[in-house]
Amino acid sequence: MLTTVTETVERELGPDRELLDRLLTAAAQGDRDALGQLYHLTRGAVYAMALSVLRDPHDAQDITQDAFVTIWQKAGSYRSQGSPMAWVLTVTRNLARMKLRQSARFGELTDEEWNAIPAQAPNVTAEDRIVLQHALSRLSAQERQIVMLHAASGLKHREIAALLELPLSTVLSKYRRALEKLKTQLEGDDRT
């Protein structure tokens, strides 16, 4: 069941790298429709990144909007060399960190705040969403963040390590541990 949920989330939320690249290039040339498509494809991942940094759903929504304004303004500085999703999430992370510095707030996410992340996912059934939310609530904050960034944005572990400024080995071990917890949770064996 874990594999099915993970595959569904990755398939639905892991937009094509070439498409994102084309949309960013078009947005840099002033194509508002391209920005709209980019927003539609990446808003869940952008919100997840903002929420993981800010730990406040209202601030995360504000930063999500600010991120797309900034992406529109700075699309001309995007270079088609790496991951377009990583560029989008780096813009988001930087805005979220600036917001944190301004407000100097830190704290743990509530279950309700984390539940908002999979709720943003298109084509995920209500049943899958409930199962996913319950399973995610069993993870540590950092484990949730790594799993959501990988599942919601399709980022590779190396990209997540760079975004979160963690060693790759730490990201890999936390991801593996989180998947083991999720598998145990989804199989109904509550030993965590």
N, C-alpha and C positions, 0 to 999 in steps of 0.2 A: 504493500500500500504506500509506503514512503516513496518508493521509486516512482509510482504513478503520480503522486502529488508533486514531487520534485520535477519530474519530466513535464508535467502540465504547466507548472509555474515557469520553468525555464523556456518552454516552447512559446508560451503566450507573452512572456515579458522579456525575452531575450531577442530584441530586434536585430535584423541583419546589419552587420557592420558596414557593408558597402552602401546600403540604403541610408544609414545615418550619416555616412560620409557625404553622400550626394546632397542630403537635406541641409547639412551644415554649410556646404559650399554654396548651395542655392540661397540660403538665408543670408550669407555674406554678401550676396549680390542683390539683396533687397527683396527676395521672394517671401512674402508673408505667408503664403500657403505652405511653403516648405517648413517655416517655423511652426505653423499649426500642426503639420504632420509630425514634426519632431516632438512637439509637446505631447501629442496623443500617444506616441510610441514610448516616450521616456518619463512621463510625469510620475509614474509609480516609483521608479528607481530614484528619481530626483527627490521625491518626498521621503522615501526610505532613508536616503543619505542625510537629508536635512534633519529628519527626526532622530536618527542615530546620533547626530552631533548635538542637537539642541535639547532633546528630551522633552519637548513641549509641542503638542500637535498644532496649536495655533501659530506659534513661531515657525514651525516647519512648513505650514501652508503659506505663510508670508514669504519665507525664503524660497519656496518652490516658485512662486510668482516672480520674485526678484531674480531668481536664477535665469528664467527664460527671458526676462528683459535684458539681463547682462549678456546672455548668449546671443541675443539679437544684436546688441551693440558691439560685441567682441567677436562675432562669427568670422570677421575678416582676419583675425589673428590665429584662427584654427588652421593647423597644418595637417594635411592628410598623410600622416606617417605612422600613427599608432592606432589606439582604440578611440573612436569618436565618443563612445560611452564614457571612457575614462576622462576625456576632456570635459564633457558635460558634468560629470560628477565632481571633477576637481573644481570647476567653477562654483558648483553648489556647496562643496565642502568649505571653500574659502569664504563664501558669503556667510555660511553658518558659523564659522569660527569668528568672523568679525562680529557677528551678532552676539556670540557668547562673550567675547571680550567686552563688548559694550554693556551687556547686562550682568556679566560675571555670575551666571547661574550654572550650577552643576547638579545632577541628581539622577536617580534611577527612573526609568520609564515604568509607568503603570501598565498593567495588563491591557487596559482599555487603549492606551496609546500604541502599544505594539499591535493590538488587534486591528488598528486602522491601516496597517501596512498591507496585509493580505486582502483586506476589504477593498483596496484600490485595484486589485488584480482583475482584469477582464477575463471572462470565460472560466472563472473558477466557481464551481457550484457552491451553494450554501453549505452543503454537508462537508465538502472538502475544506471550506473556509473555517468551519467550526473545529474540525479535526486539526487543521494546521495551527489555528490560534491556540488551542489547548496544548498541543505539543510544543509550540514555541515558548509558551509561558514557563516551561520546565527548564529552559536554557538560561545560562548566565547572560548578562547584558552584552558582553563582548561576543559570546557565541551567537546570540541572536543577530547581532550586527553583521557578523561575518557571513552567516547563512543567508540573511536577507539581501546583502549586497551581491552575493553570488547568485542567488535564485532570482531576485527581483531585477537585477541589471545584467546578469550574464557575465559579470566581470570574472576574469581569471584570478586565481589566488595571488599571483604576483602583482596584479593591478590593485587588489584589495590591500595587500601588504603596503604598497606605496601610498595609497589613499589614507590608510589608517596609521601610517608611519610605524609599522610593526615588522619584525623580522618575518621573512617568508615561512620559516619553520614554525613560528608561533601561529601564524594564520592557518597553515596546513594542519597542525595538531589540534587546534581549537575547532576547525571545521570537521575533522574526522571524529573528534569527541562529540561534537554536537549532532552529527549524523547518527552516531551510535545511540545517543540519548533519544533522538527522534524515532529511530527504528524501534527501540524498546518501547517507547510510548505508543507508537502506532500499532505495534503488535499486541498491545494490551498487557504487557508485562511491566507493571509499574514498580521497578526496583530502584529508580533514581531518588 
